[in-house]
């Protein structure tokens, strides 16, 4: 069965467990127990952290095994930070970051800058007329739209398409990419170690010297992404409605890719305002892992990344989702594959029970030995797939513990719902087994070890934990909380969170296509219409 895009996104939100043999997992767990402190100490000897005068944090981990390095630039802002009426703005800026700077991506920046100002003026004039609720002049609107398109064409004359990406890739960049999530935006790639300074110039440049080049072209690209991921995807539409129903106050209830009416009106000026607020030193962590000597690299990196504007760290969101006190549901009926999802509000990653939620997710959903797979997929054979995962859609703020299932032909969302609820009730009424709890802890340790094995994974982890906790060491210290999870904790949290009044559900009920209408005899013979 082909997975939908939104199912793939579900999986991206999970703590992905790479399955290994049971013996390998046990050995990895024992090795970790014997060497945890030594490993942390070893990493402390390899890692250098420095906060620059502009507030930007650089983390360097020396790994000379191969002449390459990987990096992660972690911006503590994502879709959830889009201003009211400007959903999709963080995603738009991610696109903009690949368009180059005043030094790369242009044949004549001085002339291009003038042309871009004319584009913005033309857009503002066109939008002002378009948004008139009374007295809109169609002829004037058409003329303003033409002027806007002409201004874009004039500005495009100065563009060197994809030059930023081309320069990076010609110099060995591998895995060049970026990701805008609800809570953060991340830029990353790997490169030969002798291109470290070139990378520093490129990366610091797009953070500090951003140009709104081809902005409105990229706006159309984002709108097309929305059409593909959401508007043309039944599960995408369902999940959008599911989150909008689950949240009444917090921005987690908004469309991550953006509402069409808002994305279509975002301006380059608004994007640059977003950059000015969130792309400041205090809101950025850059981690570099590989064949890099901190004593030599840090002064050079400081020279380049000190160009990132100084500014206070943006204020945290103060909106708190009120307690849900009534069950809510969404039902979509159409001729497509049935689907079921439900979610329960849970605290953020800083909650003392965060590791308990990880345990529940692992026991219910980790592979073919998990409870949901064995019950709904293997034994009852009512689902092609069934999982529970947390947090969703983000983790910086209180999110959801979600469950979903894909019914097999001949089965319904109602059966999936019933099957999930039976497994939840077992979790609430009966302790998990010693083996299940032990395997969760072993897999967590093994997962951490694997995440440290490659430079890119370590760079991403260091940047994320330095941002979220203010100290990358939390990456190792999290295992202390995992080790303390008990069977009683799992029952306690399950009984507290998995209650009907805290539940929002959404489903697609398959509706047979309408039969074609057959004209009656009178109509065929020219009778009354």
C-alpha positions as CSV (number, residue, x, y, z in Angstrom):
1,X,0.0,0.0,0.0
2,X,1.3,3.4,-0.9
3,X,1.7,5.7,2.1
4,X,0.2,9.2,1.9
5,X,2.4,12.2,2.4
6,X,0.8,12.9,5.8
7,X,1.5,9.4,7.0
8,X,5.1,10.0,6.1
9,X,4.9,13.2,8.2
10,X,3.5,11.2,11.1
11,X,6.5,9.0,10.9
12,X,8.8,12.0,10.9
13,X,7.3,13.0,14.2
14,X,8.0,9.6,15.8
15,X,11.2,8.7,17.5
16,X,12.2,6.3,14.8
17,X,13.5,3.0,16.1
18,X,15.9,1.1,13.8
19,X,15.1,-2.5,14.4
20,X,18.0,-4.8,15.3
21,X,18.2,-8.3,16.7
22,X,17.3,-8.7,20.3
23,X,20.8,-9.8,21.2
24,X,22.4,-6.8,19.6
25,X,20.0,-4.5,21.5
26,X,20.8,-6.2,24.8
27,X,24.5,-5.9,24.2
28,X,24.2,-2.3,23.3
29,X,22.2,-1.6,26.4
30,X,24.8,-3.4,28.6
31,X,27.6,-1.5,26.9
32,X,25.9,1.7,27.5
33,X,25.3,1.0,31.2
34,X,29.0,0.3,31.6
35,X,30.2,3.3,29.7
36,X,27.6,6.1,30.0
37,X,29.7,8.4,32.2
38,X,32.9,7.6,30.2
39,X,31.1,8.5,26.9
40,X,29.8,11.7,28.2
41,X,33.2,12.6,29.5
42,X,34.7,11.6,26.2
43,X,32.3,13.9,24.3
44,X,33.0,16.8,26.8
45,X,36.7,16.5,25.7
46,X,35.8,16.6,22.1
47,X,33.1,19.4,22.2
48,X,33.8,23.1,22.4
49,X,30.9,25.6,22.9
50,X,31.1,29.3,22.5
51,X,28.4,32.0,22.7
52,X,29.5,34.9,20.4
53,X,29.0,38.6,21.3
54,X,25.9,38.7,19.1
55,X,24.3,35.8,21.1
56,X,24.8,33.1,18.5
57,X,26.0,29.8,19.9
58,X,28.6,27.6,18.1
59,X,29.1,24.0,19.1
60,X,32.1,22.1,17.6
61,X,32.7,18.4,18.0
62,X,36.0,17.1,16.8
63,X,35.8,13.8,14.9
64,X,38.9,13.3,12.8
65,X,38.1,9.8,11.5
66,X,37.3,11.0,8.0
67,X,38.2,14.3,6.2
68,X,34.6,15.6,6.2
69,X,32.2,17.6,8.4
70,X,28.5,18.0,8.8
71,X,26.6,21.0,10.3
72,X,23.2,22.0,11.5
73,X,21.9,25.5,11.8
74,X,19.0,25.4,14.2
75,X,16.7,28.5,14.2
76,X,14.3,28.5,17.2
77,X,11.3,29.5,15.1
78,X,9.0,27.6,12.9
79,X,5.4,27.6,11.6
80,X,4.0,28.1,15.1
81,X,5.7,31.5,15.1
82,X,3.9,32.8,12.0
83,X,2.2,36.1,12.9
84,X,-1.5,36.2,12.9
85,X,-2.8,36.4,9.3
86,X,0.5,35.3,7.9
87,X,0.5,31.5,8.2
88,X,3.1,29.9,6.1
89,X,5.7,32.7,6.6
90,X,8.4,30.6,8.3
91,X,8.2,28.1,5.5
92,X,8.4,30.9,2.9
93,X,11.6,32.2,4.5
94,X,13.2,28.8,4.3
95,X,12.7,28.9,0.6
96,X,14.1,32.4,0.5
97,X,17.3,31.3,2.3
98,X,18.3,29.3,-0.8
99,X,18.1,32.3,-3.2
100,X,21.5,33.7,-2.3
101,X,22.7,37.0,-0.9
102,X,23.9,40.4,-2.2
103,X,27.1,38.6,-3.3
104,X,25.8,35.4,-4.7
105,X,22.8,34.8,-7.0
106,X,22.9,38.1,-8.8
107,X,24.7,39.7,-11.7
108,X,24.3,43.3,-10.4
109,X,23.0,43.6,-6.9
110,X,22.8,47.4,-6.9
111,X,20.5,47.3,-9.9
112,X,18.6,44.3,-8.6
113,X,17.9,46.0,-5.3
114,X,16.2,48.9,-7.1
115,X,14.2,46.4,-9.2
116,X,13.1,44.5,-6.1
117,X,11.9,47.7,-4.5
118,X,9.7,48.3,-7.6
119,X,8.4,44.7,-7.3
120,X,7.3,45.3,-3.8
121,X,5.7,48.6,-4.6
122,X,3.8,47.0,-7.5
123,X,2.7,44.1,-5.3
124,X,1.4,46.6,-2.6
125,X,-0.6,48.5,-5.2
126,X,-2.1,45.3,-6.7
127,X,-3.0,43.9,-3.3
128,X,-4.6,47.2,-2.2
129,X,-7.0,47.1,-5.1
130,X,-7.5,43.3,-4.9
131,X,-8.5,43.5,-1.2
132,X,-11.2,46.2,-1.7
133,X,-14.5,44.8,-0.6
134,X,-16.4,47.6,-2.3
135,X,-15.5,49.5,-5.4
136,X,-12.9,47.2,-6.9
137,X,-12.2,48.3,-10.5
138,X,-11.6,45.2,-12.7
139,X,-9.7,47.2,-15.4
140,X,-7.5,48.8,-12.8
141,X,-6.9,45.5,-11.1
142,X,-5.8,43.9,-14.4
143,X,-3.5,46.8,-15.1
144,X,-1.9,46.6,-11.7
145,X,-1.4,42.9,-12.0
146,X,0.3,43.4,-15.3
147,X,2.6,46.0,-13.7
148,X,3.4,43.6,-10.9
149,X,4.3,40.8,-13.3
150,X,6.4,43.1,-15.4
151,X,8.3,44.3,-12.4
152,X,9.1,40.7,-11.4
153,X,10.3,40.0,-15.0
154,X,12.6,43.0,-14.8
155,X,14.0,42.0,-11.4
156,X,14.5,38.4,-12.7
157,X,17.0,39.7,-15.3
158,X,19.6,40.1,-12.6
159,X,19.1,36.6,-11.1
160,X,21.6,33.8,-11.4
161,X,19.3,30.8,-10.7
162,X,20.3,28.4,-8.0
163,X,23.8,29.8,-7.7
164,X,23.9,29.3,-3.9
165,X,23.2,25.6,-4.3
166,X,25.4,25.2,-7.3
167,X,28.5,26.7,-5.5
168,X,27.9,24.5,-2.5
169,X,27.4,21.3,-4.5
170,X,30.4,22.0,-6.8
171,X,32.5,22.1,-3.7
172,X,31.3,18.8,-2.4
173,X,28.2,19.6,-0.4
174,X,26.2,16.4,0.2
175,X,22.6,16.2,1.6
176,X,22.0,19.9,1.1
177,X,18.6,20.6,2.6
178,X,16.4,22.4,5.1
179,X,13.3,21.7,7.0
180,X,10.7,24.0,8.5
181,X,8.8,22.3,11.3
182,X,6.2,23.8,13.6
183,X,8.8,24.6,16.3
184,X,12.1,25.2,14.4
185,X,13.8,25.7,11.1
186,X,16.9,23.6,10.3
187,X,19.5,24.0,7.6
188,X,22.1,21.2,7.0
189,X,24.6,19.5,4.8
190,X,27.9,17.7,4.8
191,X,31.1,18.8,3.1
192,X,34.9,18.1,2.7
193,X,36.8,19.5,5.7
194,X,38.9,21.7,3.4
195,X,35.8,23.6,2.5
196,X,35.0,24.7,6.0
197,X,35.6,28.4,5.4
198,X,33.6,28.4,2.2
199,X,30.7,26.8,4.1
200,X,31.0,29.5,6.8
201,X,30.9,32.2,4.3
202,X,27.8,30.7,2.5
203,X,25.9,29.9,5.7
204,X,26.6,33.1,7.6
205,X,25.8,35.0,4.5
206,X,22.3,33.6,4.0
207,X,21.6,34.3,7.7
208,X,22.9,37.9,7.8
209,X,22.6,39.1,4.2
210,X,19.3,37.8,3.0
211,X,17.8,39.1,-0.3
212,X,14.0,38.6,-1.0
213,X,15.0,37.3,-4.5
214,X,12.2,35.7,-6.5
215,X,10.0,35.9,-3.5
216,X,6.6,35.8,-5.3
217,X,7.7,33.0,-7.5
218,X,8.5,31.0,-4.4
219,X,5.1,32.0,-2.9
220,X,3.5,30.2,-5.8
221,X,5.7,27.2,-5.2
222,X,4.5,27.1,-1.5
223,X,0.8,27.4,-2.7
224,X,1.4,24.4,-5.0
225,X,2.9,22.4,-2.1
226,X,-0.2,23.1,-0.1
227,X,-2.4,21.9,-2.9
228,X,-0.4,18.7,-3.2
229,X,0.1,18.0,0.6
230,X,-3.3,19.1,1.8
231,X,-6.0,20.2,-0.7
232,X,-5.5,17.2,-3.0
233,X,-4.7,14.7,-0.2
234,X,-7.7,13.3,1.7
235,X,-5.7,12.5,4.8
236,X,-4.0,15.9,4.6
237,X,-7.4,17.6,4.7
238,X,-8.5,15.3,7.6
239,X,-5.4,16.0,9.7
240,X,-5.7,19.8,9.1
241,X,-9.3,19.6,10.3
242,X,-8.3,17.3,13.2
243,X,-5.8,19.8,14.6
244,X,-8.1,22.8,14.0
245,X,-10.7,21.0,16.1
246,X,-8.3,19.8,18.8
247,X,-6.9,23.3,19.4
248,X,-9.1,26.3,20.1
249,X,-6.4,28.8,21.2
250,X,-2.9,27.7,20.5
251,X,-1.1,28.0,17.1
252,X,-0.7,24.3,16.8
253,X,-4.2,24.3,15.5
254,X,-3.3,26.4,12.5
255,X,-2.3,24.9,9.1
256,X,1.5,24.3,9.1
257,X,1.9,24.9,5.4
258,X,-0.5,27.9,5.7
259,X,-4.0,28.8,4.9
260,X,-4.4,29.6,1.1
261,X,-5.8,33.1,1.6
262,X,-2.9,34.0,3.9
263,X,-0.1,32.4,1.9
264,X,-1.3,34.1,-1.3
265,X,-1.0,37.6,0.4
266,X,2.3,37.2,2.2
267,X,4.7,39.9,1.0
268,X,8.5,40.1,0.8
269,X,8.4,42.9,3.3
270,X,6.6,40.7,5.9
271,X,9.2,37.9,5.2
272,X,12.0,40.3,5.9
273,X,10.3,41.5,9.1
274,X,10.1,37.8,10.2
275,X,13.8,37.5,9.5
276,X,14.6,40.6,11.5
277,X,12.8,39.2,14.5
278,X,13.8,35.5,14.5
279,X,17.1,35.3,12.6
280,X,19.1,37.0,15.3
281,X,22.1,35.6,17.1
282,X,20.4,34.8,20.4
283,X,17.9,32.6,18.4
284,X,20.5,30.6,16.4
285,X,22.7,27.6,17.3
286,X,25.2,26.3,14.8
287,X,26.8,22.9,15.4
288,X,29.7,21.5,13.4
289,X,30.8,17.9,13.7
290,X,33.7,16.2,11.9
291,X,37.4,16.7,11.0
292,X,37.6,20.1,12.6
293,X,40.0,21.4,15.2
294,X,38.1,23.8,17.5
295,X,41.2,25.8,18.3
296,X,41.7,26.6,14.6
297,X,38.1,26.7,13.5
298,X,36.5,28.7,16.3
299,X,38.2,32.0,15.5
300,X,37.3,31.7,11.8
301,X,33.7,30.8,12.5
302,X,33.4,33.6,14.9
303,X,34.6,36.0,12.2
304,X,31.9,35.0,9.8
305,X,29.0,34.2,12.2
306,X,29.5,37.5,14.1
307,X,27.9,39.1,11.1
308,X,24.5,37.6,12.1
309,X,22.5,40.5,13.6
310,X,22.5,41.0,17.3
311,X,19.1,41.1,18.9
312,X,17.1,39.8,21.9
313,X,15.8,36.3,21.8
314,X,12.2,36.6,20.7
315,X,9.6,36.2,23.5
316,X,8.1,32.8,23.9
317,X,4.5,32.2,23.0
318,X,2.3,32.9,26.0
319,X,-1.0,31.5,24.7
320,X,-1.9,28.4,26.7
321,X,-4.4,25.9,25.3
322,X,-7.3,25.7,27.8
323,X,-8.2,22.3,29.2
324,X,-10.4,20.3,26.9
325,X,-13.6,19.3,28.8
326,X,-15.7,17.6,26.0
327,X,-15.0,15.0,23.4
328,X,-14.8,16.4,19.9
329,X,-14.9,14.7,16.5
330,X,-14.6,15.3,12.8
331,X,-16.0,13.1,10.1
332,X,-15.3,13.4,6.4
333,X,-17.4,11.3,4.0
334,X,-16.0,10.9,0.5
335,X,-15.1,8.2,-2.0
336,X,-11.6,7.5,-0.8
337,X,-9.6,5.2,1.6
338,X,-11.0,5.2,5.1
339,X,-8.7,6.5,7.9
340,X,-8.9,7.1,11.6
341,X,-7.0,9.3,14.0
342,X,-7.5,10.5,17.6
343,X,-5.5,12.6,19.9
344,X,-5.2,13.4,23.6
345,X,-3.7,16.6,25.0
346,X,-0.4,16.1,26.8
347,X,2.3,18.4,28.2
348,X,5.4,19.6,26.5
349,X,8.8,18.0,26.4
350,X,9.8,19.7,29.6
351,X,7.2,17.8,31.6
352,X,8.6,15.3,34.2
353,X,6.6,12.6,32.6
354,X,8.0,13.1,29.1
355,X,9.9,9.8,29.2
356,X,6.7,8.0,30.3
357,X,5.0,9.1,27.1
358,X,8.0,7.7,25.2
359,X,7.5,4.4,27.0
360,X,3.8,4.3,26.1
361,X,4.6,5.1,22.4
362,X,7.3,2.4,22.3
363,X,5.2,-0.3,23.9
364,X,2.1,0.3,21.8
365,X,3.8,1.0,18.5
366,X,7.4,-0.1,18.1
367,X,7.4,-2.6,15.3
368,X,5.8,-6.0,14.9
369,X,6.1,-6.9,18.6
370,X,4.1,-3.8,19.6
371,X,0.6,-4.1,21.1
372,X,-1.3,-2.2,18.4
373,X,0.4,-4.2,15.6
374,X,-0.2,-7.5,17.2
375,X,-3.8,-6.7,18.0
376,X,-5.1,-4.8,15.0
377,X,-2.8,-5.9,12.2
378,X,-1.7,-9.4,13.0
379,X,-4.5,-10.9,15.1
380,X,-7.8,-9.2,14.2
381,X,-6.5,-8.3,10.7
382,X,-8.7,-5.2,10.5
383,X,-5.8,-2.7,9.8
384,X,-3.0,-2.3,7.4
385,X,-1.3,-0.1,9.9
386,X,-1.9,1.1,13.4
387,X,0.3,3.2,15.6
388,X,0.4,5.6,18.6
389,X,2.9,8.4,18.7
390,X,3.8,11.5,20.7
391,X,4.2,14.4,20.6
392,X,2.2,15.7,17.7
393,X,2.2,18.1,15.9
394,X,5.1,19.7,17.8
395,X,6.9,19.2,21.1
396,X,8.1,22.7,22.2
397,X,4.6,23.4,23.5
398,X,1.9,21.0,24.9
399,X,0.9,18.7,22.0
400,X,-1.1,15.6,21.5
401,X,-0.6,11.9,22.0
402,X,-2.1,10.6,18.8
403,X,-3.2,7.2,17.5
404,X,-4.1,6.3,13.9
405,X,-5.1,3.3,11.9
406,X,-5.7,2.5,8.2
407,X,-8.6,0.0,7.9
408,X,-8.2,-2.9,5.5
409,X,-10.8,-3.4,2.8
410,X,-14.1,-4.4,4.3
411,X,-13.3,-2.8,7.7
412,X,-14.2,0.6,9.1
413,X,-12.8,3.5,11.2
414,X,-15.2,2.4,13.9
415,X,-13.5,-0.9,14.2
416,X,-10.1,0.8,14.3
417,X,-11.4,3.1,17.0
418,X,-12.7,0.2,19.1
419,X,-9.5,-1.7,18.7
420,X,-7.3,1.2,19.8
421,X,-9.5,1.9,22.8
422,X,-9.3,-1.7,24.0
423,X,-5.5,-1.5,24.0
424,X,-5.6,1.9,25.8
425,X,-7.9,0.3,28.5
426,X,-5.5,-2.5,29.0
427,X,-2.7,0.0,29.5
428,X,-4.8,1.8,32.1
429,X,-5.9,-1.3,34.0
430,X,-3.0,-3.7,33.8
431,X,0.7,-3.2,34.3
432,X,3.0,-3.6,31.3
433,X,5.3,-6.6,31.5
434,X,8.8,-6.4,32.9
435,X,10.1,-7.5,29.4
436,X,8.2,-4.7,27.6
437,X,9.6,-2.0,30.0
438,X,13.1,-3.4,29.8
439,X,13.0,-3.5,26.0
440,X,11.8,0.1,25.8
441,X,14.8,1.2,27.9
442,X,17.2,-0.9,25.9
443,X,15.9,0.4,22.6
444,X,16.2,4.0,23.8
445,X,19.8,3.5,24.7
446,X,20.5,1.8,21.4
447,X,18.7,4.5,19.5
448,X,20.8,7.2,21.2
449,X,24.0,5.3,20.3
450,X,22.9,5.1,16.7
451,X,22.1,8.8,16.6
452,X,25.6,9.6,17.6
453,X,27.2,7.3,15.0
454,X,27.2,9.7,12.0
455,X,28.3,13.3,11.9
456,X,25.0,14.7,10.6
457,X,22.9,12.9,13.3
458,X,25.2,14.2,16.0
459,X,25.2,17.7,14.6
460,X,21.4,17.8,14.6
461,X,21.2,16.4,18.1
462,X,23.7,18.9,19.5
463,X,22.0,21.9,17.9
464,X,18.6,20.8,19.1
465,X,19.5,20.0,22.7
466,X,21.6,23.1,23.0
467,X,18.6,25.1,21.9
468,X,15.9,23.3,23.8
469,X,17.8,22.9,27.1
470,X,20.7,25.4,26.9
471,X,23.1,22.5,27.2
472,X,23.9,19.7,24.7
473,X,24.7,17.4,27.6
474,X,21.0,16.9,28.1
475,X,21.3,14.5,25.1
476,X,23.0,12.0,27.4
477,X,21.2,12.9,30.7
478,X,17.8,12.1,29.2
479,X,18.6,8.4,29.8
480,X,18.4,9.0,33.6
481,X,14.7,9.8,33.2
482,X,14.2,6.8,30.9
483,X,15.8,4.5,33.5
484,X,13.4,5.8,36.2
485,X,10.2,5.0,34.3
486,X,8.1,2.4,36.2
487,X,5.1,0.3,35.3
488,X,3.1,2.4,37.8
489,X,4.1,5.6,36.0
490,X,2.7,4.2,32.7
491,X,-0.6,3.3,34.3
492,X,-0.8,6.6,36.1
493,X,-0.2,8.7,33.0
494,X,-2.5,6.6,30.9
495,X,-5.4,7.0,33.3
496,X,-4.7,10.8,33.6
497,X,-4.5,11.5,29.8
498,X,-6.4,8.9,27.9
499,X,-9.9,10.0,28.9
500,X,-12.9,10.7,26.7
501,X,-13.2,14.4,27.6
502,X,-9.6,14.9,26.5
503,X,-10.1,13.2,23.2
504,X,-10.4,14.6,19.7
505,X,-11.0,12.1,16.8
506,X,-11.3,12.4,13.1
507,X,-12.1,9.9,10.4
508,X,-12.7,9.4,6.7
509,X,-15.8,7.3,6.1
510,X,-15.7,5.9,2.6
511,X,-18.7,6.9,0.6
512,X,-19.6,5.1,-2.6
513,X,-19.4,7.3,-5.7
514,X,-22.8,8.6,-6.8
515,X,-24.3,6.5,-9.6
516,X,-24.5,8.4,-12.9
517,X,-27.9,9.9,-13.5
518,X,-29.8,8.3,-16.4
519,X,-32.1,10.7,-18.2
520,X,-35.7,9.7,-18.4
521,X,-37.6,9.2,-21.6
522,X,-39.3,12.6,-21.5
523,X,-35.9,14.4,-21.3
524,X,-34.5,12.3,-24.1
525,X,-37.5,13.1,-26.3
526,X,-37.5,16.8,-25.6
527,X,-40.0,16.7,-22.8
528,X,-40.4,19.2,-20.0
529,X,-37.2,20.4,-18.4
